[in-house]
Amino acid sequence: MSTSTPASPPAPTPSTAPSTAPVGASTSVYAVAGMTCGSCVSSVTARVGALAGVEEVSVDLATGAVTLTTTRAVSADEVGAAVAAAGYEVVSTPPAAGSSCCGTCG
C-alpha cells in the first residue's frame, strides 16, 4: 500500500502575497545597476530603508529591482542619492504620476 502526500500550495509571489503595508502606503519600483551579491543587497536595503517614510524595502538581486513601500512621498532624487551612497546607480525610476511607463502602454 502506497501513501502519497498532497501537493503543497505554491509559495506566494509578490503579486499574490498579502500586503503588510499600512493603509495609505504607496509602492514604487526602481531598477538599480551594479549589484552582484548579497552584501550589495544588504547595503542598498539599509541605505534606502533609512529614508524617512520608507516602511519596507525589497531588493531582487537577479533583476536589480528595488521595491519600496512608503507612507509619504519619497522622491526619485532621495532614492537615487541613497542608492548612490551604497555605491550603485538607479537606472530606471517609476513614471511620474499620471503618465505611462514609456508611452506605448497607454
C-alpha positions in Angstrom: 0.0 0.0 0.0 1.5 3.3 -1.0 0.8 6.6 0.5 1.1 9.9 -1.2 1.3 13.3 0.3 -0.8 16.0 -1.2 0.9 18.6 -3.2 1.7 21.8 -1.2 0.2 25.0 -2.5 2.6 27.3 -4.4 4.5 29.8 -2.4 3.1 33.3 -2.5 4.6 35.6 -5.1 4.9 39.3 -4.7 1.7 39.9 -6.6 -0.4 37.4 -4.5 1.3 37.7 -1.1 -0.8 39.6 1.4 0.3 43.1 1.9 1.7 44.2 5.3 1.9 47.8 4.2 0.0 50.4 6.2 -3.2 51.8 4.8 -2.4 54.8 2.5 1.0 53.5 1.6 2.3 53.5 -1.9 4.7 51.2 -3.7 7.5 52.2 -6.2 10.0 50.1 -8.1 13.4 51.3 -9.2 16.0 49.5 -11.4 19.4 49.5 -9.9 22.7 48.6 -11.7 25.8 47.1 -10.3 24.6 44.8 -7.5 26.3 41.4 -7.7 25.9 39.7 -4.3 24.1 39.5 -1.0 26.2 42.2 0.5 25.2 44.6 -2.3 21.5 43.8 -1.5 22.1 44.4 2.2 23.8 47.8 1.6 21.1 49.0 -0.7 18.4 47.8 1.6 19.9 49.6 4.6 20.5 52.9 2.8 17.1 53.1 1.2 15.4 51.7 4.3 16.8 54.6 6.3 15.0 57.2 4.3 12.1 58.9 6.1 8.8 57.5 5.1 10.1 54.2 3.8 8.3 51.3 5.5 9.6 48.4 3.6 12.3 47.7 1.0 12.7 44.6 -1.1 15.7 44.1 -3.3 15.8 41.4 -6.1 19.4 40.7 -6.9 18.6 38.8 -10.1 16.6 41.6 -11.7 18.1 44.6 -9.9 14.6 45.7 -8.8 14.3 47.7 -5.6 10.7 47.9 -4.4 9.7 50.5 -1.8 6.6 50.8 0.3 6.3 54.3 1.6 4.0 56.2 3.9 4.9 59.6 2.5 6.2 60.9 -0.8 9.8 59.8 -1.3 11.3 61.4 -4.4 13.4 59.6 -7.0 16.2 62.0 -6.1 16.1 60.8 -2.5 16.2 57.2 -3.5 18.9 57.8 -6.1 21.1 59.5 -3.5 20.6 56.6 -1.1 21.4 54.1 -3.7 24.5 56.1 -4.8 25.6 56.3 -1.2 25.5 52.5 -1.2 27.8 52.5 -4.3 25.2 51.7 -7.0 23.2 53.6 -9.6 19.4 53.9 -10.2 19.0 53.3 -14.0 15.2 53.5 -14.1 12.7 55.3 -11.9 8.9 55.0 -11.6 6.9 57.0 -14.1 5.6 60.4 -13.0 2.0 60.4 -11.6 -0.5 60.4 -14.5 2.0 59.2 -17.1 2.6 55.8 -18.6 5.8 53.9 -18.3 7.0 54.5 -21.9 4.1 56.0 -23.8 3.2 52.7 -25.5 1.1 51.0 -22.8 -1.4 53.8 -22.5 
